[in-house]
Amino acid sequence: MRAGCGSSSRRERLFFALWPGEDVRARLAARAGESAGRPVAADGYHMTLAFAGAVEADDRRVLEAGAAGVSGEAFVCVLDEMAWLGAGDIAALAPSRPPPALLALAEHLQRLVAAATGRVPTHRYRPHVTLARLTAADPRWAAPPSEPVRWAVADYVLCRSRREQPGVYDVLARWPLS
């Protein structure tokens, strides 16, 4: 069943992401603390790879089975660039040079999502980790971070957004990278 069909009561909002360990979360939180904005909760930090949206249980099973067949290489992602997203009200940390393995993984997972749900990305993929929501541009975020955040990525996850708690996510499954 496609994501646009059926009862909404059984749907889950799902996405594939990179999920940092505690050491990377701590470094990201330190950078978020430099902002005048409202930091997002550190336990929700992630880098979205592919957004599936609201899907039925059958589509979730297709996504999980397909993800098990996606192969990718482990890589190091260096988050060294400030990014303003949305209407400039989201402050994020991004890689100035995304690793080819990151881009390839995101592309594979976006194709998987499109095949399983019919959802095709409408924007160019820009890897980032959202750190804060801002009410106005903060000039301190115009400069590169004083110390880039190096993230050794060894796996990726399927996450569910909690409808009743925006910004809170559950990791449903995890797949290793070689």
Buried (B, 14 or more C-beta within 10 A) or exposed (E): BEBEEBEEEEBBBBBBBBBBEEEBBEBBBBBBEBBBBEBBEBEBBBBBBBBBBBBBEEBBEBBBEBBEEBEBEEBEBBBBBBBBEEEEBBBBBBBEEBBEBBBBBBBBBBBBBBEBBEBEBEEEBEBBBBBBBBEEBBEEBEEEBEEBBEBEBEEBBBBBBEEEEEEEBEEBBEBEBE
